[in-house]
Amino acid sequence: MSVRWRWALVAVVLAVATAIAVWPRGQAPTHADPSVPKPDVSALRKAAALPACPQSPDTRPTGKGGLTGLKVTCMADGAEITLGGGPTLVNFWEPWCVPCRTELPALQEYAARPGAIPVLLVEIPAQSDEAGGLDLLGSLKIRLPSVWDPNAVVANALGRPNVFPVSYVVAADGSSKRITTPPFDSADQVEQAVRQYADGSVTG
């Protein structure tokens, strides 16, 4: 073998070794698995028939504890909205949460009562996605304003819950109180808790 061919062979071996060394390993495929169909979020939105979300033209944040100026996704239509202030009963929930399935209808019944403060449902992606939330709301026929909070801006403003369900009473001035009673199973319990936490008899 001539010197020229020997060096050519060495160059080929080095090129192959370099290619193997830099080849990406253990990375997830860049394309979706075609065997796993994605949920039709548009169809789920239509089936859920959620009401429009409350929002405010005032985009100035009210500071820690306030809702005004927080940007979230309205689950009714997928649009980004800017929340307004209180008074509001904010409920954090997840579709896998068993007590939530009892509490959501109680919240809906409470919201329909005269004198009830507005109820806002907030789903954050702890172990779920928006499609799962829409599916559950549709199946339970829950017709309450609902938002998807993938960046946890509402959760961070109010105290980032680590259990579900959990509710907060947010006053008009932006202050908030976490309701520490067990999950609601009736509208009467919701009304009693809101009255108790909103009138200042409970601090925190």
N, C-alpha and C positions, 0 to 999 in steps of 0.2 A: 504494500500500500504506500502510495506516495505521500510526501509530507502535506501536500495540498489537500488530499482527500482525508488524511488523518485529522487535520484542523477543521475541515468541514463537518466531519462526524462529531467532533467535540462540540462545535457550535450548535448542532442539532440537539444533542443531549442536554446542553445547558438551557436551550430554549424550552424544551419539554419540561425540564425540572422547574424552571421559573414559572411556567404556566400552571403546573400542579400546585406550586407553593402559594400562588395568589388566587387560585380558584375559590370562590365563596363557598363556605361549608356551613351546614346547619341552619341556613336561612329559610324562612317560610317562602313558599312560592309567591310570586308577584301577582298571580291571577287567582280569582276566586274559584273554588271548587265547583265545577258545573253540576256535580251530582247533588249539591245542597241548595235547593231553591231559596232565594231571599224572600222574606215576607213582603207582601204588597202593602206598603205603608199607606198608600193612597186609599186603597180599599178599606183598610182598618180605620182610617180617619172617617170615611163616609159611614161605615157601620156604627162607629162610636157616637157620631152626631153630637159632639161636644159643643157647648156654647162658646161664644167669643171670649177671649181672655181680657181681663181688665188691664188697661195701660194708661200711661200719662204722657202728655207732651213735655212735662218737666223732666229733663234727663239729668238733673243735678243729684248726685248721691246724697242721702241724708246722713251718712255716717254709719258707724257700727250699729246694727240692730234695725236699721231702716230698710224699706223695700224700694223707695223711690230711686229711679235711675238704674236699677239692676236689669240686665238684659238676659232674657231667657227665650226658649222656643215654645210658642203656643202649640199645644198638641192638637187643637182643633183644625189648624190649617198648615202647620209647619213653619209659620212666619216668625221671625225674631221680633220680640216686643220689648218695650221698656215698662217695667212695673211702676205703679203709682204707690201712694201711701196707704195707711190704715184708716179706720180700724178694719182688720182682717183676721180671720182664723186661718192660719197656714198649717196644712197637714202634709207631712212627709210620709211617703208610703212606697212600697215595692210590690210588684205583682206576685212574687213568691211568698210574701208575708201572709200567713194564715189569718192572724187577727185583723189585718187590713180588710179582708173580705167581709167581715162583720161590721167594721167601723165605717167603711165607705157609704153603705146605705144609710147608716145613722146620721152621718154628716149631711147627706143629701136631704133627708127628712128635716133635719134642723134648719138647713139653709132655706127651706120653703116656708118656714114659720114667720109670721109678722114680727118685726123687730130684730130678726137675726142679723148678725154682721156677715158680710160676704165671706165665703169660704173659698180658699184657693188650694188646690191639690198640687203638690210638687213631687215629681218623680226624679230621683237622682240615680245615676248608673252605678249603684253598689254592686249588684250582681244581675243586672237586667238591662234591657234595651227599650227604646221607645215603642217598638212594635209590640213587645210583650205587655207593656202598660196599656196601650190602646186596645189590645185584644181583651184584657181583663175588664177595663172600663165598659167596653161594648157589651160583653157578656153579662155584666151585672146591671147594665142599663143605668150607669151613673152619668148624670148630666150636670156636672159641675165644672167650672173653669179649671183647666189643668195645664200645667207647664212641665216641660222636660228641661232639666237643669244639668246638662252634661259637664259644665265647668264648676258646678256646686257653688255658684255665686250666692244663691239664696241660703243655702245651707251654711256657708261661711259667715254670712251676715247675721244669722240668727243663732248659730252655735253648733253647726255641723253635727247632726244626730248620729249616734252609733247604734241605735236600736230603731225598729220600726214596728208599728206606726208611732209617730210622735207629732204633737201639735204645739203651735205657739200662737198666743194672742198678741197681735201687733197693734199698738195704739196709733192714733192719728199723728202723734208727735214722733213716731218712729221707734219708740221704746217697745220692747217685747218681753214676754214672760212665757217660759216653757210650762206646759201643763204636765204635771207629774202624776196625775191620776192614771189608773189602768186604762187600756184601750176601751173606747166607747162601744156599747152594744145597743144604745137607744138614743133617740133625739133628746129625750129629757136629760140624760147624762151630759150630752154636749152643751145644752142650754145652761144647765147648772154650772158647769165648769167655766164656760165663757163669762157668765155673770160674775162668778167668784173671782176670776183672774182679771177681768176688765175693770171691776170697780175698785181695785187697789187693795182688796182685803188679803191678797196674796202677793208677796214680793219675790223678786228673783228674775 
